[in-house]
Amino acid sequence: MPDIAGKLFPNLTTLIVQLLSTGVLLLIFKKFLWKNVMEYFAKRADYIESTINEAKEMNEKASANLETAEKEAREAASKYREILDQAKDDGQKVKQQIIDQANEEARAKIEQAQKEIETEKKQAQADMKQEIVDVAIEVATKVMNKEMNEEINKGLVEEFVDDVVN
């Protein structure tokens, strides 16, 4: 039967040799490679950290740019609304000016027409008065069949016409 207990436990000399060779390898590693490996890990950590910081900075810049763009968009929209409101106000003012001017012109034409009507009315009254005077003088002359002083006749007739007209 084979010796199972001897195979389960390693040989003491083999164990010591293996431990010594591992220690020697560690010393050689520490003497020649440890510094380089640590520098590599430090550089790698710095690179990762700088990449993370750059990403954060880019994210902050993007956020700032987004805020700036949103602010500019709000300002542009506000300016657009102001321009529209100003255009509406200007349009209303021009419309009101045109309406006021048209009303003023219509008022002036109406006044002018009323003045012309009044003048025509006075002229017609004067013409009618003169016609009545002339007819009355002619009738009076024919009725009396005598000649009177033309001035006296005219005065009497004008007085008569004034009484009739007024």
Backbone as ProteinMPNN parsed JSONL, in Angstrom:
{"seq_chain_A": "MPDIAGKLFPNLTTLIVQLLSTGVLLLIFKKFLWKNVMEYFAKRADYIESTINEAKEMNEKASANLETAEKEAREAASKYREILDQAKDDGQKVKQQIIDQANEEARAKIEQAQKEIETEKKQAQADMKQEIVDVAIEVATKVMNKEMNEEINKGLVEEFVDDVVN", "coords_chain_A": {"N_chain_A": [[0.811, -1.15, 0.0], [0.495, 2.095, -0.764], [2.137, 4.944, 0.642], [0.121, 7.109, 1.96], [-0.017, 9.182, 3.787], [2.487, 10.315, 3.669], [2.446, 11.41, 1.199], [0.487, 13.308, 1.446], [1.574, 15.288, 3.09], [4.015, 17.668, 2.37], [7.443, 17.29, 1.384], [9.934, 18.279, 3.619], [12.388, 19.491, 2.93], [11.889, 20.173, 0.279], [9.892, 21.989, 0.654], [11.228, 24.045, 2.058], [13.133, 24.79, 0.16], [11.488, 25.712, -1.859], [10.218, 27.856, -0.56], [12.457, 29.457, -0.056], [13.314, 29.993, -2.685], [11.1, 31.403, -3.618], [11.24, 33.617, -1.92], [13.706, 34.675, -2.754], [13.049, 35.3, -5.373], [11.101, 37.251, -4.839], [12.716, 39.201, -3.61], [14.421, 39.85, -5.747], [12.508, 40.776, -7.511], [11.562, 42.943, -6.031], [13.873, 44.499, -5.892], [14.554, 45.06, -8.594], [12.18, 45.356, -10.166], [10.044, 46.384, -8.692], [9.922, 49.224, -8.276], [9.518, 50.178, -10.891], [7.036, 48.972, -11.503], [5.405, 50.131, -9.527], [5.624, 52.826, -10.291], [4.384, 52.637, -12.784], [1.771, 51.9, -11.984], [1.154, 54.214, -10.511], [1.283, 56.153, -12.529], [-0.759, 55.203, -14.128], [-2.937, 55.492, -12.389], [-2.878, 58.288, -12.09], [-3.425, 58.994, -14.752], [-6.011, 57.934, -15.081], [-7.345, 59.437, -13.132], [-6.924, 62.05, -14.147], [-8.315, 61.815, -16.54], [-10.899, 61.415, -15.585], [-11.243, 63.891, -14.265], [-11.051, 65.621, -16.487], [-13.306, 64.795, -17.862], [-15.259, 65.588, -16.025], [-14.823, 68.381, -16.102], [-15.424, 68.875, -18.789], [-18.088, 68.157, -18.756], [-19.085, 70.105, -16.993], [-18.502, 72.387, -18.523], [-20.128, 71.853, -20.713], [-22.616, 71.938, -19.456], [-22.611, 74.62, -18.652], [-22.473, 75.825, -21.183], [-24.89, 74.914, -22.205], [-26.689, 76.17, -20.457], [-26.081, 78.819, -21.123], [-26.85, 78.81, -23.818], [-29.582, 78.251, -23.529], [-30.336, 80.536, -22.112], [-29.752, 82.517, -24.022], [-31.559, 81.715, -25.965], [-33.969, 82.174, -24.617], [-33.747, 84.964, -24.339], [-33.726, 85.7, -27.032], [-36.275, 84.857, -27.794], [-37.779, 86.522, -26.161], [-37.017, 89.016, -27.189], [-38.04, 88.701, -29.746], [-40.786, 88.6, -29.159], [-41.048, 91.205, -28.148], [-40.46, 92.697, -30.446], [-42.586, 91.905, -32.082], [-44.747, 92.879, -30.542], [-44.125, 95.61, -30.603], [-44.362, 96.069, -33.337], [-47.096, 95.553, -33.649], [-48.127, 97.615, -32.046], [-47.149, 99.843, -33.46], [-48.505, 99.462, -35.863], [-51.148, 99.767, -34.96], [-51.022, 102.445, -34.171], [-50.502, 103.718, -36.625], [-52.819, 102.981, -37.984], [-54.724, 104.282, -36.376], [-53.912, 106.925, -36.792], [-54.469, 107.196, -39.521], [-57.244, 106.844, -39.483], [-57.97, 109.024, -37.845], [-57.058, 111.13, -39.455], [-58.685, 110.758, -41.718], [-61.195, 111.177, -40.544], [-60.892, 113.846, -39.791], [-60.574, 115.063, -42.302], [-63.084, 114.441, -43.394], [-64.723, 115.834, -41.607], [-63.861, 118.432, -42.156], [-64.685, 118.65, -44.834], [-67.442, 118.391, -44.508], [-67.975, 120.673, -42.967], [-67.181, 122.612, -44.821], [-69.066, 122.1, -46.831], [-71.392, 122.732, -45.415], [-70.943, 125.462, -45.0], [-70.949, 126.321, -47.644], [-73.577, 125.649, -48.299], [-74.944, 127.325, -46.542], [-74.08, 129.798, -47.527], [-75.149, 129.66, -50.118], [-77.827, 129.532, -49.403], [-78.22, 132.03, -48.185], [-77.648, 133.621, -50.366], [-79.699, 132.798, -52.075], [-81.876, 133.664, -50.571], [-81.403, 136.401, -50.617], [-81.576, 136.867, -53.361], [-84.24, 136.068, -53.765], [-85.517, 137.917, -52.158], [-84.845, 140.263, -53.5], [-86.128, 139.734, -55.895], [-88.771, 139.604, -55.037], [-89.05, 142.229, -54.17], [-88.718, 143.561, -56.595], [-90.92, 142.548, -58.034], [-92.992, 143.405, -56.391], [-92.688, 146.172, -56.597], [-93.248, 146.55, -59.259], [-95.867, 145.615, -59.364], [-97.056, 147.401, -57.607], [-96.623, 149.737, -58.997], [-98.17, 149.363, -61.287], [-100.67, 149.088, -60.121], [-101.219, 151.51, -58.857], [-100.902, 153.239, -60.823], [-99.627, 155.515, -61.152], [-96.824, 157.592, -61.01], [-94.413, 157.355, -58.624], [-92.004, 158.456, -56.357], [-89.099, 156.726, -56.892], [-87.295, 155.928, -54.939], [-88.679, 156.102, -52.532], [-90.661, 154.222, -52.978], [-89.095, 151.915, -53.176], [-88.021, 151.767, -50.568], [-90.39, 151.391, -49.056], [-91.268, 148.938, -50.093], [-89.114, 147.241, -49.414], [-89.293, 147.346, -46.658], [-91.768, 146.125, -46.342], [-91.177, 143.578, -47.388], [-89.217, 142.743, -45.578], [-90.779, 142.519, -43.301], [-92.426, 140.431, -44.11], [-90.629, 138.343, -44.625], [-89.302, 137.992, -42.215]], "CA_chain_A": [[0.0, 0.0, 0.0], [1.344, 3.291, -0.833], [2.147, 5.799, 1.829], [-0.749, 8.249, 1.669], [0.319, 10.253, 4.719], [3.709, 10.962, 3.18], [2.113, 12.188, 0.003], [-0.337, 14.442, 1.852], [2.444, 16.323, 3.642], [5.161, 17.831, 1.475], [8.776, 17.03, 1.881], [10.408, 19.465, 4.306], [13.447, 20.123, 2.137], [11.264, 20.778, -0.895], [9.166, 23.151, 1.141], [12.202, 25.091, 2.374], [13.72, 25.246, -1.106], [10.471, 26.501, -2.569], [10.059, 29.121, 0.164], [13.657, 30.268, -0.296], [13.321, 30.474, -4.071], [10.052, 32.439, -3.704], [11.793, 34.795, -1.251], [14.728, 35.239, -3.638], [12.326, 35.934, -6.492], [10.5, 38.486, -4.326], [13.788, 40.183, -3.433], [14.841, 40.298, -7.088], [11.393, 41.578, -8.025], [11.553, 44.207, -5.314], [15.094, 45.245, -6.22], [14.621, 45.504, -9.988], [10.907, 45.63, -10.824], [9.047, 47.011, -7.814], [9.87, 50.662, -8.533], [8.891, 50.373, -12.204], [5.624, 48.581, -11.412], [4.729, 51.159, -8.738], [5.536, 54.013, -11.147], [3.359, 52.365, -13.79], [0.47, 51.998, -11.323], [0.928, 55.62, -10.17], [0.96, 56.839, -13.782], [-2.083, 54.741, -14.554], [-3.901, 56.135, -11.487], [-2.916, 59.698, -12.482], [-4.101, 59.084, -16.044], [-7.441, 57.71, -14.843], [-7.839, 60.6, -12.391], [-6.976, 63.202, -15.054], [-9.413, 61.566, -17.482], [-12.143, 61.68, -14.851], [-11.325, 65.343, -14.073], [-11.361, 66.222, -17.784], [-14.713, 64.496, -18.148], [-16.055, 66.476, -15.175], [-14.701, 69.736, -16.64], [-16.198, 68.933, -20.031], [-19.493, 68.121, -18.367], [-19.392, 71.432, -16.457], [-18.525, 73.317, -19.658], [-21.337, 71.559, -21.492], [-23.744, 72.47, -18.69], [-22.544, 76.077, -18.761], [-22.849, 76.174, -22.557], [-26.318, 74.659, -22.33], [-27.363, 77.262, -19.759], [-25.901, 80.016, -21.943], [-27.691, 78.663, -25.009], [-30.974, 78.404, -23.101], [-30.525, 81.946, -21.784], [-29.795, 83.244, -25.292], [-32.822, 81.363, -26.623], [-35.022, 82.919, -23.919], [-33.596, 86.372, -24.703], [-34.155, 85.848, -28.429], [-37.738, 84.746, -27.805], [-38.28, 87.752, -25.554], [-36.807, 90.09, -28.168], [-38.998, 88.437, -30.82], [-42.093, 89.059, -28.678], [-41.005, 92.667, -28.083], [-40.539, 93.214, -31.817], [-43.97, 91.707, -32.527], [-45.593, 93.828, -29.823], [-43.826, 96.939, -31.135], [-44.956, 96.143, -34.68], [-48.542, 95.682, -33.461], [-48.382, 98.971, -31.564], [-46.926, 100.762, -34.576], [-49.623, 99.273, -36.79], [-52.327, 100.392, -34.364], [-50.835, 103.897, -34.228], [-50.686, 104.142, -38.018], [-54.247, 102.817, -38.26], [-55.435, 105.357, -35.692], [-53.586, 108.173, -37.483], [-55.221, 107.221, -40.781], [-58.651, 107.063, -39.133], [-58.092, 110.412, -37.388], [-56.899, 112.008, -40.615], [-59.897, 110.625, -42.537], [-62.268, 111.865, -39.82], [-60.634, 115.289, -39.882], [-60.891, 115.476, -43.671], [-64.538, 114.369, -43.542], [-65.265, 116.947, -40.84], [-63.573, 119.66, -42.906], [-65.56, 118.673, -46.017], [-68.806, 118.656, -44.037], [-68.024, 122.095, -42.61], [-67.123, 123.372, -46.072], [-70.363, 121.94, -47.49], [-72.369, 123.511, -44.655], [-70.696, 126.88, -45.3], [-71.431, 126.567, -49.004], [-75.046, 125.614, -48.244], [-75.372, 128.561, -45.874], [-73.852, 130.897, -48.471], [-76.157, 129.518, -51.176], [-79.115, 129.862, -48.807], [-78.269, 133.493, -48.04], [-77.713, 134.186, -51.715], [-81.05, 132.536, -52.575], [-82.78, 134.564, -49.855], [-81.187, 137.758, -51.131], [-82.146, 136.908, -54.713], [-85.683, 136.019, -53.633], [-85.927, 139.211, -51.61], [-84.742, 141.243, -54.587], [-87.181, 139.398, -56.866], [-90.035, 140.029, -54.43], [-89.051, 143.702, -54.21], [-88.949, 143.976, -57.984], [-92.306, 142.218, -58.38], [-93.86, 144.288, -55.613], [-92.615, 147.525, -57.178], [-93.949, 146.517, -60.544], [-97.29, 145.508, -59.059], [-97.475, 148.671, -57.009], [-96.621, 150.751, -60.058], [-99.317, 149.11, -62.143], [-101.89, 149.296, -59.353], [-101.386, 152.934, -58.591], [-100.886, 153.873, -62.126], [-99.007, 156.816, -61.091], [-95.406, 157.476, -60.72], [-93.97, 157.885, -57.354], [-90.555, 158.515, -56.223], [-88.579, 155.353, -56.895], [-86.612, 155.686, -53.671], [-89.699, 155.891, -51.505], [-91.248, 152.919, -53.293], [-88.134, 150.872, -52.839], [-87.975, 151.693, -49.109], [-91.633, 150.794, -48.589], [-91.287, 147.531, -50.479], [-88.115, 146.534, -48.604], [-89.865, 147.234, -45.323], [-92.812, 145.114, -46.457], [-90.536, 142.277, -47.574], [-88.579, 142.383, -44.304], [-91.844, 142.068, -42.405], [-92.918, 139.145, -44.593], [-89.579, 137.338, -44.496], [-88.976, 137.757, -40.804]], "C_chain_A": [[0.875, 1.241, 0.0], [1.162, 4.143, 0.403], [1.362, 7.078, 1.527], [-0.378, 9.407, 2.577], [1.545, 10.993, 4.249], [3.421, 11.813, 1.96], [1.255, 13.397, 0.36], [0.532, 15.583, 2.38], [3.656, 16.446, 2.767], [6.47, 17.529, 2.2], [9.308, 18.337, 2.453], [11.498, 20.155, 3.515], [12.861, 20.79, 0.904], [10.54, 22.051, -0.482], [10.125, 24.297, 1.415], [12.803, 25.646, 1.099], [12.705, 26.118, -1.85], [10.255, 27.848, -1.887], [11.259, 30.029, -0.077], [13.668, 30.808, -1.726], [12.246, 31.542, -4.268], [10.548, 33.722, -3.058], [12.826, 35.477, -2.121], [14.056, 35.948, -4.814], [11.674, 37.247, -6.052], [11.557, 39.568, -4.134], [14.258, 40.725, -4.779], [13.748, 41.206, -7.685], [11.377, 42.95, -7.372], [12.739, 45.048, -5.709], [15.01, 45.833, -7.624], [13.269, 45.94, -10.584], [9.914, 46.437, -9.983], [8.844, 48.49, -8.132], [9.156, 50.935, -9.86], [7.397, 50.052, -12.175], [4.838, 49.642, -10.642], [4.578, 52.458, -9.545], [4.441, 53.838, -12.199], [1.966, 52.494, -13.174], [0.135, 53.449, -10.968], [0.545, 56.411, -11.423], [-0.452, 56.47, -14.251], [-3.164, 55.396, -13.698], [-4.036, 57.617, -11.835], [-3.681, 59.89, -13.792], [-5.615, 58.925, -15.87], [-8.056, 58.912, -14.138], [-7.957, 61.822, -13.297], [-8.101, 63.041, -16.078], [-10.762, 61.846, -16.822], [-12.329, 63.182, -14.654], [-11.673, 66.059, -15.377], [-12.826, 65.994, -18.149], [-15.626, 65.392, -17.316], [-16.028, 67.906, -15.704], [-15.516, 69.891, -17.922], [-17.693, 68.942, -19.738], [-19.931, 69.481, -17.83], [-19.467, 72.466, -17.577], [-19.782, 73.114, -20.493], [-22.571, 72.103, -20.78], [-23.786, 73.986, -18.787], [-22.96, 76.527, -20.156], [-24.343, 75.974, -22.787], [-27.115, 75.771, -21.659], [-27.274, 78.548, -20.566], [-26.804, 79.962, -23.169], [-29.167, 78.839, -24.654], [-31.283, 79.862, -22.78], [-30.633, 82.776, -23.06], [-31.092, 82.954, -26.036], [-33.989, 82.107, -25.964], [-34.966, 84.398, -24.284], [-34.068, 86.617, -26.131], [-35.679, 85.778, -28.528], [-38.368, 86.006, -27.225], [-38.165, 88.915, -26.533], [-37.802, 89.944, -29.326], [-40.39, 88.925, -30.409], [-42.137, 90.581, -28.599], [-41.158, 93.279, -29.47], [-41.964, 93.066, -32.344], [-44.913, 92.706, -31.854], [-45.391, 95.242, -30.35], [-44.455, 97.116, -32.513], [-46.475, 96.291, -34.587], [-48.897, 97.095, -33.011], [-48.221, 99.987, -32.681], [-48.064, 100.672, -35.579], [-50.895, 99.931, -36.265], [-52.228, 101.917, -34.426], [-51.072, 104.416, -35.637], [-52.162, 104.06, -38.391], [-55.035, 103.966, -37.641], [-55.162, 106.701, -36.357], [-54.383, 108.296, -38.776], [-56.696, 107.497, -40.504], [-58.867, 108.506, -38.696], [-58.009, 111.386, -38.556], [-58.15, 111.958, -41.495], [-61.074, 111.328, -41.867], [-62.118, 113.374, -39.922], [-60.983, 115.81, -41.274], [-62.401, 115.466, -43.9], [-65.204, 115.531, -42.813], [-65.065, 118.265, -41.588], [-64.476, 119.763, -44.133], [-66.997, 118.969, -45.623], [-68.96, 120.126, -43.677], [-68.035, 122.965, -43.857], [-68.469, 123.297, -46.793], [-71.435, 122.746, -46.764], [-72.203, 125.007, -44.914], [-71.224, 127.226, -46.685], [-72.959, 126.579, -49.044], [-75.58, 126.896, -47.625], [-75.222, 129.761, -46.807], [-74.895, 130.858, -49.582], [-77.537, 129.915, -50.653], [-79.276, 131.375, -48.673], [-78.398, 134.165, -49.396], [-79.115, 133.999, -52.295], [-82.059, 133.453, -51.892], [-82.648, 135.989, -50.376], [-81.794, 137.894, -52.525], [-83.671, 136.916, -54.653], [-86.222, 137.352, -53.122], [-85.927, 140.264, -52.706], [-85.846, 141.01, -55.618], [-88.536, 139.85, -56.343], [-90.156, 141.538, -54.477], [-89.383, 144.175, -55.62], [-90.399, 143.72, -58.389], [-93.261, 143.153, -57.654], [-93.862, 145.698, -56.176], [-93.403, 147.559, -58.48], [-95.455, 146.451, -60.319], [-97.805, 146.824, -58.501], [-97.56, 149.76, -58.066], [-97.843, 150.566, -60.937], [-100.611, 149.413, -61.405], [-102.135, 150.778, -59.167], [-101.477, 153.731, -59.877], [-100.4, 155.301, -62.03], [-97.58, 156.639, -60.686], [-95.113, 158.097, -59.397], [-92.468, 157.915, -57.367], [-90.046, 157.083, -56.056], [-87.927, 155.008, -55.559], [-87.616, 155.383, -52.572], [-90.346, 154.528, -51.722], [-90.333, 151.782, -52.842], [-88.078, 150.697, -51.332], [-89.21, 151.031, -48.55], [-91.671, 149.288, -48.879], [-90.291, 146.732, -49.639], [-88.623, 146.344, -47.188], [-90.938, 146.153, -45.301], [-92.218, 143.708, -46.548], [-89.87, 141.83, -46.283], [-89.62, 141.877, -43.313], [-92.341, 140.677, -42.8], [-91.892, 138.046, -44.335], [-89.313, 137.005, -43.031], [-90.241, 137.474, -40.074]], "O_chain_A": [[1.87, 1.343, 0.718], [0.155, 4.058, 1.105], [1.885, 8.008, 0.913], [-0.431, 10.553, 2.129], [1.626, 12.208, 4.423], [4.086, 12.822, 1.725], [1.288, 14.406, -0.344], [0.227, 16.747, 2.122], [4.281, 15.437, 2.44], [6.564, 17.52, 3.428], [9.151, 19.392, 1.838], [11.49, 21.385, 3.461], [13.303, 21.875, 0.525], [10.577, 23.06, -1.186], [9.843, 25.43, 1.026], [12.965, 26.859, 0.972], [13.064, 27.155, -2.406], [10.123, 28.87, -2.561], [11.098, 31.232, -0.28], [14.002, 31.973, -1.941], [12.463, 32.495, -5.017], [10.308, 34.809, -3.584], [12.842, 36.703, -2.229], [14.446, 37.051, -5.196], [11.689, 38.233, -6.79], [11.318, 40.73, -4.462], [14.467, 41.929, -4.927], [14.033, 42.248, -8.276], [11.208, 43.974, -8.034], [12.585, 46.261, -5.848], [15.362, 46.996, -7.823], [13.244, 46.826, -11.439], [9.037, 47.102, -10.533], [7.707, 48.95, -8.244], [8.297, 51.813, -9.942], [6.59, 50.779, -12.756], [3.737, 50.016, -11.047], [3.534, 53.109, -9.491], [3.672, 54.76, -12.473], [1.081, 53.117, -13.76], [-1.012, 53.875, -11.1], [-0.379, 57.224, -11.401], [-1.22, 57.318, -14.705], [-4.198, 55.811, -14.221], [-5.144, 58.153, -11.876], [-4.477, 60.819, -13.93], [-6.398, 59.685, -16.44], [-9.147, 59.357, -14.492], [-8.949, 62.549, -13.24], [-8.76, 64.015, -16.44], [-11.651, 62.44, -17.431], [-13.428, 63.702, -14.847], [-12.484, 66.986, -15.385], [-13.495, 66.884, -18.675], [-16.634, 65.896, -17.811], [-17.061, 68.574, -15.758], [-16.203, 70.893, -18.121], [-18.463, 69.647, -20.39], [-21.014, 69.963, -18.163], [-20.362, 73.311, -17.596], [-20.418, 74.075, -20.924], [-23.465, 72.661, -21.416], [-24.85, 74.575, -18.979], [-23.709, 77.492, -20.304], [-24.985, 76.767, -23.477], [-28.097, 76.261, -22.217], [-28.253, 79.284, -20.687], [-27.447, 80.952, -23.517], [-29.914, 79.491, -25.384], [-32.35, 80.37, -23.125], [-31.505, 83.638, -23.169], [-31.66, 83.845, -26.667], [-34.882, 82.606, -26.648], [-36.001, 85.023, -24.513], [-34.73, 87.617, -26.411], [-36.296, 86.551, -29.261], [-39.373, 86.497, -27.738], [-39.098, 89.703, -26.687], [-38.337, 90.934, -29.823], [-41.087, 89.573, -31.19], [-43.151, 91.188, -28.943], [-41.89, 94.252, -29.654], [-42.495, 93.98, -32.974], [-45.768, 93.303, -32.508], [-46.353, 95.989, -30.526], [-45.009, 98.171, -32.824], [-47.077, 97.053, -35.343], [-49.839, 97.701, -33.521], [-49.048, 100.884, -32.837], [-48.533, 101.691, -36.086], [-51.631, 100.57, -37.017], [-53.216, 102.6, -34.696], [-51.754, 105.422, -35.831], [-52.695, 104.961, -39.039], [-55.902, 104.555, -38.287], [-56.066, 107.529, -36.478], [-54.907, 109.364, -39.092], [-57.326, 108.29, -41.205], [-59.83, 109.146, -39.12], [-58.781, 112.341, -38.641], [-58.622, 112.994, -41.964], [-61.862, 111.996, -42.536], [-63.099, 114.093, -40.117], [-61.607, 116.861, -41.415], [-62.939, 116.378, -44.527], [-66.136, 116.143, -43.334], [-65.965, 119.102, -41.652], [-64.979, 120.844, -44.441], [-67.696, 119.709, -46.315], [-69.954, 120.757, -44.036], [-68.793, 123.931, -43.947], [-68.959, 124.303, -47.306], [-72.285, 123.369, -47.4], [-73.188, 125.736, -45.034], [-71.854, 128.264, -46.889], [-73.565, 127.405, -49.728], [-76.544, 127.481, -48.117], [-76.098, 130.622, -46.881], [-75.46, 131.889, -49.949], [-78.319, 130.551, -51.36], [-80.324, 131.932, -49.002], [-79.14, 135.133, -49.566], [-79.662, 134.906, -52.923], [-82.981, 133.96, -52.532], [-83.641, 136.695, -50.555], [-82.439, 138.894, -52.84], [-84.325, 137.662, -55.382], [-87.247, 137.846, -53.592], [-86.865, 141.051, -52.836], [-86.425, 141.958, -56.147], [-89.349, 140.402, -57.084], [-91.221, 142.075, -54.782], [-90.211, 145.064, -55.816], [-91.033, 144.571, -59.013], [-94.229, 143.638, -58.24], [-94.905, 146.35, -56.23], [-94.138, 148.509, -58.747], [-96.224, 147.138, -60.991], [-98.874, 147.296, -58.888], [-98.459, 150.602, -58.035], [-98.49, 151.55, -61.295], [-101.552, 149.94, -61.998], [-103.273, 151.215, -59.334], [-102.095, 154.795, -59.931], [-100.792, 156.163, -62.817], [-97.199, 155.634, -60.086], [-95.517, 159.22, -59.098], [-91.799, 157.448, -58.289], [-90.507, 156.337, -55.192], [-88.023, 153.865, -55.112], [-87.396, 154.48, -51.766], [-90.556, 153.773, -50.773], [-90.769, 150.821, -52.208], [-88.085, 149.562, -50.857], [-89.106, 150.19, -47.657], [-92.051, 148.482, -48.029], [-90.619, 145.631, -49.196], [-88.407, 145.294, -46.583], [-91.013, 145.361, -44.361], [-92.679, 142.777, -45.888], [-89.948, 140.654, -45.927], [-89.374, 140.923, -42.575], [-92.638, 139.848, -41.94], [-92.238, 136.954, -43.884], [-89.122, 135.841, -42.677], [-90.218, 137.244, -38.865]]}, "name": "protein", "num_of_chains": 1, "seq": "MPDIAGKLFPNLTTLIVQLLSTGVLLLIFKKFLWKNVMEYFAKRADYIESTINEAKEMNEKASANLETAEKEAREAASKYREILDQAKDDGQKVKQQIIDQANEEARAKIEQAQKEIETEKKQAQADMKQEIVDVAIEVATKVMNKEMNEEINKGLVEEFVDDVVN"}
